């Protein structure tokens, strides 16, 4: 929108100097000048989406894909095949006053389900709810692996604590490098009483500087579950200190490591570990300084990375790279929506989330979520007719679940006929879409593959995963870590198989990718039946994670502020086919398209996370406890945002 701004110099001069001045100046300057300014109204997510056109989708009938679930009363069973059918999904509008129970926010899925149980609503497990189950396991797994690596709890992977102690043996005890390493061990609580009594000069200053940088040293995420995890967080965050130059401490630490090949090997293993557990590193590490005299800026330019140097570098992410490119000079003072920037870049094709050969687990997690922003790319797209409102619901799921995955990695990551006489009569019951889980086979498959990637990596690095258990608030998870990781992998493969069957889609598994389809399918079906009893879904799901530090002026956060219910309508956009259940020893009848009179719609309620992007003054950290306390100050999104933006 272009605006012409006209300024009357005459009026200004009359005010400044009177009529005489005006007459003189009028002879030498123009009375009026014009300035043109362009104002751009940014597109919204809604502008990027449209209703699907059913006519553009032409699934092919596959007689080999009958639904395993029979239809009709006992003695008159029918088979259903919806390989050529289309299911339309929509999100009906909520009516204020009538649907108020669906607008309330709850801290977890179990609380929301219990509150809605008496309303006669049919709850369908959503991708958010399935992701909520995964979130609790992922946090516990990451926590166990952090403790494992940081303090040498198990055989099979030499620890960072041991690495620091070996480097210290190569340092002058009076030097700054020795004091810095001592301070790191002190931050993690890894020093004995005798070692604490021998505090080197300068260590207190390093610790004071670390404490002063609250947005780095304050414990966030699942690390507040126990004192041990809190100490682990401070230890590893201390090692992520940013050096602006190689001169001094970095060069001294590198020289000490180079005296001991074991130190170099352990340091490289630490780097490789986090490059896979989270993502490849952002910036430079100490080994980048070897065999060159170039300083940070020159080296960063050569390696095409950011000019930052760390003992333990932060991990990269696609969204962090995007924000750094969009806002190299900091955020505009008002109106910035980082999540919208992220989603637009994905939908415009400017940002691809597919993992590459260097990707870590975080990239695999984000690639699974891409199915929500680009539903037209998923294998299920040819089987589902999505309304614009349902696509917006998937975008909201993307926002919430990106936030949760990023929060798991918060310490390490940088900021979808007429019957014949011999044939049984069609059942009087009408067939509705039979969904057991929100249909998004692509998401479930990609998330399963993320677990498969992680499992392969850990089995090569850790001697026995079953000697550990995942962490949880106040203790440890029930199963050994290796067994539970395998169960989660199979659960998500099973959810893919179940979801494919629900919509009549052939599974997308590669040959040999999953050994026992039936077991995985049964595991998922059992979990989908019993999910209200899963203790992971009773855990508080509200989390917040910083995504952008704006030069100390403010901090942008993404948060999930509660769980609420959303209505979901499913209908047949094109009908499925059916035939009588084949009798033993008799050939099956031909498939016939079901008549409209035999079809009906289905109404569900799904539990979703409410996403919010908010900003707080200064470079502040926000622990889970502090964030949830702020959320408790309101019952609706506007009330909670008012508290968060104070």
Helices and strands as residue ranges (DSSP letters): E 2-8, H 9-26, E 32-38, G 45-48, G 54-56, E 78-81, E 86-90, H 100-103, H 109-116, G 117-119, H 127-150, H 160-169, H 176-187, H 193-197, H 203-212, H 214-217, G 221-225, H 227-239, E 242-243, H 249-258, H 261-277, G 286-289, H 296-303, E 309-310, H 318-326, H 338-347, H 361-373, G 375-377, G 379-383, E 384-386, H 388-408, H 441-461, G 465-467, E 469-472, E 475-480, H 481-503, H 517-530, G 531-533, G 535-538, E 543-549, E 554-574, E 577-580, E 592-593, G 596-598, E 602-617, H 624-631, H 637-644
